[in-house]
Amino acid sequence: MEYRPLGNTGLSVSVAGLGCGGNSRLGLGRGASFDDCVTVARTAIDLGVNFLDTAEVYGTEEIVGAAIRSYDRDRLVISTKAIFRVGDATGEAVTRRVEDSLRRLGLDYVDIFHFHAVDPTAYEHHRDVLAPALLKLQAQGKVRHVGITETGPRDPEQKMLARAIEEAPWEVIMLAYSLANQGARHKVFPVTQRRGIGTLLMFVVRNIFSNAAYRSAVFAKLVEQGQLDASVLAGGDPLAFLVTDGGAESITDAAYRYARHEPGADVILFGTGNKAHVEANIASILRPPLPPPVIERLHATFGHLTGVGLDLPGPVKA
């Protein structure tokens, strides 16, 4: 495993981080038992993953708490999150939700607590009304670092993060980034690197990379909309060159490697409910960068796209 500083937090984090949400939720998404989900998390830790990200809404905080109980707490970095609705969100609610998360995790403190999926219209409320309560909890030692995560599907242009990364108190952000959604390369990473804000990358691998039929439908729609030239469809799969020319083992492998080696990327989050897939995902994240000509082609062909691949399988959105 490789480790790197998480911005200016002082935390040393594995470049591969276990995401405990998404469709899999460590296996809960397919009906796996509590113990089987714990095994998935422990498999990742045993392979060197020290960063685990969960959230109240995922329903996996108790699983993470059980999984980490037999390990040295000081060597692990635990991140959790909660969603706050502006209409009824108060500082008291922040305190209650953090303490609830700590109880479910079985911890005295959490390394990072994020405001989860913050819409641009709700940003000022989170900054001005809710963040002061989180900073009080930080002073009490219950939260080590303060984070904020975007809502990719509802904010594909990353308007909320564009403001947050320029302001206190955010020390860590979670954002959507992939080879088909490269906006942060210009809008976010230059600022986070300059200001020492840690970055956690989500949506690195989505259905557009693992589901060939869905991928074909998405790219055909993008061509129809004029967002891509029709030539991308000429050879069949528009991303096939990642394997044939890029030396990647699969499109998924290429997607992980692309994000991992982007300047400004700290932790690449992967999610799975299959113990056997844990090692494969980590292996991809640890492989070398894609060849420069492949990166150049990705930037030239898809670098202008916004928010592609952030939705689930189904009808392609217009």
FIFI-52785 format. One record per residue (C-alpha): y, z, x; residue number from 1; residue in three letters. Coordinates in Angstrom, 2 decimals. Layout:
         Y         Z         X    nr   rest
         Y         Z         X   NUM    ALA
...
***
This chain:
         Y         Z         X    nr   rest
      0.00      0.00      0.00     1    MET
      3.59     -0.60      1.05     2    GLU
      6.39      1.83      0.30     3    TYR
     10.14      1.47      0.26     4    ARG
     13.23      3.53     -0.60     5    PRO
     14.22      3.48     -4.26     6    LEU
     17.90      2.72     -3.84     7    GLY
     19.79      5.77     -2.59     8    ASN
     17.65      8.28     -4.52     9    THR
     15.79      9.44     -1.43    10    GLY
     12.50      8.66     -3.16    11    LEU
      9.85      6.64     -1.32    12    SER
      8.01      4.46     -3.84    13    VAL
      5.04      2.13     -3.79    14    SER
      6.10     -1.49     -4.26    15    VAL
      3.43     -1.70     -6.97    16    ALA
      4.16      0.65     -9.85    17    GLY
      1.87      1.43    -12.77    18    LEU
      3.52      0.61    -16.09    19    GLY
      1.93      2.74    -18.78    20    CYS
      3.31      0.84    -21.78    21    GLY
      3.24     -2.79    -22.84    22    GLY
      0.36     -4.22    -24.80    23    ASN
     -2.26     -2.36    -22.76    24    SER
     -0.82      1.18    -22.61    25    ARG
     -3.51      2.06    -20.04    26    LEU
     -6.15      0.92    -22.52    27    GLY
     -4.89      2.58    -25.70    28    LEU
     -3.87     -0.85    -26.92    29    GLY
     -7.51     -1.90    -27.13    30    ARG
     -8.81      1.42    -28.39    31    GLY
     -9.98      2.93    -25.09    32    ALA
    -10.69      6.64    -24.96    33    SER
     -8.29      9.16    -23.47    34    PHE
    -10.60      9.70    -20.51    35    ASP
    -10.94      5.97    -19.85    36    ASP
     -7.15      5.64    -19.80    37    CYS
     -6.93      8.53    -17.35    38    VAL
     -9.42      6.71    -15.14    39    THR
     -7.22      3.60    -15.08    40    VAL
     -4.24      5.65    -13.90    41    ALA
     -6.27      7.48    -11.28    42    ARG
     -7.67      4.18     -9.99    43    THR
     -4.11      3.04     -9.29    44    ALA
     -3.20      6.30     -7.57    45    ILE
     -6.32      6.16     -5.42    46    ASP
     -5.24      2.68     -4.29    47    LEU
     -1.89      4.03     -3.12    48    GLY
      0.31      3.64     -6.20    49    VAL
      2.65      6.64     -6.28    50    ASN
      5.04      5.36     -8.98    51    PHE
      3.98      5.77    -12.62    52    LEU
      6.29      4.83    -15.48    53    ASP
      5.67      6.04    -19.01    54    THR
      7.79      6.74    -22.11    55    ALA
      7.82      8.77    -25.28    56    GLU
      7.29      5.65    -27.41    57    VAL
      4.28      4.48    -25.37    58    TYR
      2.18      7.49    -26.32    59    GLY
      0.87      7.77    -22.76    60    THR
      2.76     10.76    -21.38    61    GLU
     -0.18     13.08    -22.01    62    GLU
     -2.50     10.61    -20.27    63    ILE
     -0.25     10.42    -17.23    64    VAL
     -0.02     14.20    -17.16    65    GLY
     -3.79     14.53    -17.19    66    ALA
     -4.22     11.79    -14.59    67    ALA
     -1.87     13.31    -12.01    68    ILE
     -3.07     16.90    -12.35    69    ARG
     -5.54     16.65     -9.46    70    SER
     -3.05     15.08     -7.04    71    TYR
     -0.25     16.44     -4.88    72    ASP
      2.76     16.34     -7.20    73    ARG
      5.20     15.95     -4.31    74    ASP
      3.61     12.63     -3.35    75    ARG
      4.04     11.11     -6.83    76    LEU
      7.10      9.67     -8.53    77    VAL
      6.95     10.06    -12.31    78    ILE
      9.33      8.14    -14.55    79    SER
      9.68      8.48    -18.31    80    THR
     12.07      7.34    -21.01    81    LYS
     13.27      7.92    -24.55    82    ALA
     15.05      5.75    -27.11    83    ILE
     18.16      7.20    -28.74    84    PHE
     19.66      5.78    -31.91    85    ARG
     23.43      5.88    -31.82    86    VAL
     23.80      7.14    -35.38    87    GLY
     22.08     10.47    -34.75    88    ASP
     21.90     10.75    -30.96    89    ALA
     23.59     13.85    -29.52    90    THR
     23.54     15.76    -26.27    91    GLY
     21.30     18.35    -27.92    92    GLU
     18.84     15.59    -28.78    93    ALA
     18.71     14.54    -25.13    94    VAL
     17.83     18.08    -24.04    95    THR
     15.14     18.36    -26.70    96    ARG
     13.56     15.00    -25.89    97    ARG
     13.49     15.64    -22.15    98    VAL
     11.85     19.01    -22.68    99    GLU
      9.33     17.43    -25.05   100    ASP
      8.45     14.85    -22.41   101    SER
      8.00     17.54    -19.78   102    LEU
      5.69     19.44    -22.10   103    ARG
      3.56     16.36    -22.78   104    ARG
      3.43     15.53    -19.07   105    LEU
      2.70     19.12    -18.14   106    GLY
      5.48     19.06    -15.53   107    LEU
      8.42     21.23    -14.60   108    ASP
     10.51     18.20    -13.73   109    TYR
     10.43     14.42    -13.97   110    VAL
     11.60     12.31    -11.04   111    ASP
     13.47      9.80    -13.23   112    ILE
     14.47     10.04    -16.87   113    PHE
     15.81      6.84    -18.39   114    HIS
     17.68      6.04    -21.54   115    PHE
     15.24      3.47    -22.89   116    HIS
     16.02     -0.07    -24.12   117    ALA
     19.79      0.35    -24.41   118    VAL
     21.52     -2.36    -26.42   119    ASP
     24.91     -3.56    -25.18   120    PRO
     26.55     -2.24    -28.35   121    THR
     25.14      1.24    -27.69   122    ALA
     25.98      1.46    -24.00   123    TYR
     29.24      3.41    -24.27   124    GLU
     27.62      6.04    -26.49   125    HIS
     24.84      6.53    -23.92   126    HIS
     27.34      6.73    -21.06   127    ARG
     29.95      8.94    -22.70   128    ASP
     28.01     11.11    -25.16   129    VAL
     24.42     11.31    -23.96   130    LEU
     24.63     11.04    -20.17   131    ALA
     26.53     14.34    -19.72   132    PRO
     23.57     16.19    -21.26   133    ALA
     21.19     14.42    -18.90   134    LEU
     23.37     15.38    -15.94   135    LEU
     23.19     19.03    -17.01   136    LYS
     19.40     18.78    -17.02   137    LEU
     19.61     17.22    -13.57   138    GLN
     21.65     20.19    -12.36   139    ALA
     18.92     22.47    -13.78   140    GLN
     16.26     20.62    -11.80   141    GLY
     14.42     19.26    -14.84   142    LYS
     15.45     15.67    -14.07   143    VAL
     15.83     14.53    -10.47   144    ARG
     17.46     11.14    -11.09   145    HIS
     19.17      9.40    -14.01   146    VAL
     18.14      5.92    -15.11   147    GLY
     18.78      3.31    -17.79   148    ILE
     16.63      0.41    -18.97   149    THR
     17.64     -2.79    -20.67   150    GLU
     16.23     -4.34    -23.82   151    THR
     15.28     -7.75    -22.47   152    GLY
     14.52     -9.61    -25.72   153    PRO
     17.78     -8.42    -27.35   154    ARG
     19.95     -8.75    -24.27   155    ASP
     18.66    -11.77    -22.33   156    PRO
     21.99    -12.22    -20.54   157    GLU
     21.82     -8.63    -19.27   158    GLN
     25.27     -7.74    -20.53   159    LYS
     24.49     -4.01    -20.69   160    MET
     23.24     -3.86    -17.11   161    LEU
     26.22     -5.85    -15.85   162    ALA
     28.36     -2.90    -16.90   163    ARG
     25.96     -0.10    -16.00   164    ALA
     25.40     -1.14    -12.41   165    ILE
     29.11     -0.86    -11.72   166    GLU
     29.45      2.66    -13.12   167    GLU
     28.23      6.22    -12.73   168    ALA
     25.90      7.97    -13.33   169    PRO
     23.04      5.49    -13.15   170    TRP
     20.85      5.82    -10.05   171    GLU
     17.93      3.65    -11.18   172    VAL
     17.63      0.71    -13.58   173    ILE
     14.70     -1.09    -15.17   174    MET
     15.17     -4.78    -15.84   175    LEU
     13.32     -7.93    -16.84   176    ALA
     12.75    -10.41    -14.04   177    TYR
     10.31    -13.23    -13.50   178    SER
     10.03    -16.75    -12.13   179    LEU
     11.07    -18.05    -15.57   180    ALA
     13.83    -15.46    -16.06   181    ASN
     15.78    -15.34    -12.82   182    GLN
     19.21    -14.26    -14.04   183    GLY
     19.22    -10.95    -12.14   184    ALA
     19.04    -12.85     -8.86   185    ARG
     22.76    -13.62     -9.23   186    HIS
     24.02    -11.05    -11.72   187    LYS
     22.25     -7.80    -10.85   188    VAL
     20.57     -7.59     -7.44   189    PHE
     23.67     -8.25     -5.32   190    PRO
     25.38     -5.28     -7.00   191    VAL
     22.39     -2.91     -6.95   192    THR
     21.88     -3.59     -3.25   193    GLN
     25.55     -2.98     -2.52   194    ARG
     25.70      0.23     -4.56   195    ARG
     22.26      1.61     -3.68   196    GLY
     20.83      1.54     -7.20   197    ILE
     17.04      1.54     -7.40   198    GLY
     15.37     -1.29     -9.34   199    THR
     12.18     -1.32    -11.38   200    LEU
     11.07     -4.80    -12.45   201    LEU
      9.34     -5.26    -15.80   202    MET
      8.17     -8.41    -17.64   203    PHE
      7.18     -9.87    -14.25   204    VAL
      3.93    -11.14    -15.75   205    VAL
      4.00    -12.03    -19.43   206    ARG
      2.00    -14.20    -21.77   207    ASN
      3.86    -17.30    -20.62   208    ILE
      2.03    -16.97    -17.27   209    PHE
     -1.40    -15.84    -18.46   210    SER
     -1.76    -17.88    -21.69   211    ASN
     -1.87    -21.63    -20.97   212    ALA
     -1.52    -22.73    -24.60   213    ALA
      1.46    -20.46    -25.16   214    TYR
      3.02    -21.65    -21.90   215    ARG
      2.70    -25.28    -22.95   216    SER
      4.37    -24.56    -26.28   217    ALA
      7.25    -22.69    -24.64   218    VAL
      7.99    -25.39    -22.08   219    PHE
      7.68    -28.17    -24.65   220    ALA
     10.27    -26.37    -26.77   221    LYS
     12.58    -25.96    -23.77   222    LEU
     12.34    -29.69    -23.11   223    VAL
     13.08    -30.41    -26.77   224    GLU
     16.15    -28.16    -26.57   225    GLN
     17.37    -29.95    -23.46   226    GLY
     17.00    -26.89    -21.26   227    GLN
     14.40    -28.58    -19.06   228    LEU
     13.91    -32.17    -18.02   229    ASP
     10.92    -33.90    -19.59   230    ALA
      9.54    -34.55    -16.12   231    SER
      8.29    -30.96    -15.95   232    VAL
      5.61    -31.93    -18.49   233    LEU
      4.54    -35.11    -16.74   234    ALA
      1.76    -33.53    -14.71   235    GLY
      0.36    -31.33    -17.45   236    GLY
      0.93    -27.65    -16.73   237    ASP
      4.55    -27.22    -15.49   238    PRO
      3.51    -24.30    -13.28   239    LEU
      0.37    -25.81    -11.78   240    ALA
      2.21    -26.50     -8.52   241    PHE
      2.27    -22.75     -7.87   242    LEU
     -1.45    -22.89     -7.24   243    VAL
     -1.86    -26.38     -5.83   244    THR
      1.18    -26.32     -3.53   245    ASP
      1.91    -22.64     -3.20   246    GLY
     -1.36    -21.22     -2.02   247    GLY
     -1.41    -18.77     -4.89   248    ALA
     -4.74    -17.79     -6.38   249    GLU
     -3.39    -18.16     -9.91   250    SER
     -0.13    -18.48    -11.78   251    ILE
     -0.25    -14.74    -12.41   252    THR
     -0.72    -14.12     -8.68   253    ASP
      2.30    -16.34     -7.96   254    ALA
      4.41    -14.53    -10.56   255    ALA
      3.77    -11.15     -8.97   256    TYR
      4.46    -12.47     -5.47   257    ARG
      7.66    -14.23     -6.52   258    TYR
      9.16    -11.04     -7.96   259    ALA
      7.86     -8.76     -5.23   260    ARG
      9.68    -10.60     -2.46   261    HIS
     12.99    -11.11     -4.26   262    GLU
     15.74     -9.34     -2.27   263    PRO
     16.78     -6.31     -4.30   264    GLY
     13.39     -5.72     -5.95   265    ALA
     12.10     -2.20     -5.30   266    ASP
      9.14     -1.61     -7.62   267    VAL
      7.09     -4.28     -9.38   268    ILE
      5.61     -2.77    -12.52   269    LEU
      2.18     -3.93    -13.66   270    PHE
      0.27     -2.82    -16.71   271    GLY
     -3.40     -2.94    -17.57   272    THR
     -6.05     -1.11    -19.51   273    GLY
     -8.83     -2.46    -17.33   274    ASN
     -9.79     -0.54    -14.21   275    LYS
    -11.08     -3.72    -12.56   276    ALA
     -7.70     -5.41    -12.99   277    HIS
     -5.80     -2.65    -11.22   278    VAL
     -6.98     -3.73     -7.77   279    GLU
     -6.32     -7.42     -8.49   280    ALA
     -2.76     -6.76     -9.64   281    ASN
     -2.00     -4.61     -6.61   282    ILE
     -3.51     -7.21     -4.30   283    ALA
     -1.19     -9.89     -5.69   284    SER
      1.87     -7.69     -5.29   285    ILE
      0.94     -7.00     -1.67   286    LEU
      0.36    -10.63     -0.69   287    ARG
      2.93    -12.54      1.41   288    PRO
      5.84    -14.44     -0.14   289    PRO
      5.29    -17.85     -1.65   290    LEU
      6.16    -20.72      0.72   291    PRO
      9.91    -21.53      0.91   292    PRO
      9.50    -25.02     -0.66   293    PRO
      7.81    -23.45     -3.67   294    VAL
     10.58    -20.86     -4.03   295    ILE
     13.18    -23.61     -3.78   296    GLU
     11.42    -25.59     -6.49   297    ARG
     11.28    -22.53     -8.74   298    LEU
     14.98    -21.90     -8.28   299    HIS
     15.96    -25.54     -8.78   300    ALA
     13.77    -26.09    -11.86   301    THR
     13.92    -22.77    -13.70   302    PHE
     16.80    -20.83    -12.17   303    GLY
     19.20    -21.63    -15.02   304    HIS
     16.91    -20.37    -17.80   305    LEU
     17.78    -17.16    -19.63   306    THR
     15.36    -14.80    -21.32   307    GLY
     12.34    -17.12    -21.20   308    VAL
      9.01    -15.36    -21.56   309    GLY
     10.34    -12.09    -22.94   310    LEU
      8.76    -12.50    -26.38   311    ASP
      5.15    -12.14    -27.46   312    LEU
      2.79    -15.00    -28.33   313    PRO
      3.56    -16.72    -31.58   314    GLY
      5.98    -19.37    -32.80   315    PRO
      8.32    -20.44    -30.03   316    VAL
     11.82    -19.25    -30.77   317    LYS
     14.50    -21.85    -31.20   318    ALA
***
